[in-house]
């Protein structure tokens, strides 16, 4: 029986254009994602001029559990004191459904949400 806690670290790619940082996450969004996401965001916050927005491109996320949701909240908490908005871009059902079930989807602005997965349709 495979160990459910042994999730591989996802890949995180970054780019910055003007005051927007784009982080593309592929793979599973679990506790294993904490280190690469926090490291990349910390580097961006220290190395670049003032950012206004961090876009998390999560279309390539295949699975997210409660630890992955905690990572998203941590990223948001790192950005908030600097007035940086964290936006989820093209979130698949694997990201939206856990956020809906937990009530956390209210915390995250989302763009390019696939039709039929609009969290705002649930009555925000």
URDANOR-V142765 format. One record per helix or strand. SS is the DSSP state (H for helix, E for strand). FROM is the first residue (numbers start at 1). TO is the last residue. Records with the same first field share a line. If there is no record, write none. Layout:
BEGIN
SS: FROM-TO  FROM-TO
END
This chain:
BEGIN
E: 11-17  20-29  53-64  85-89  109-111
H: 32-47  66-80  93-102  104-107  119-122
END
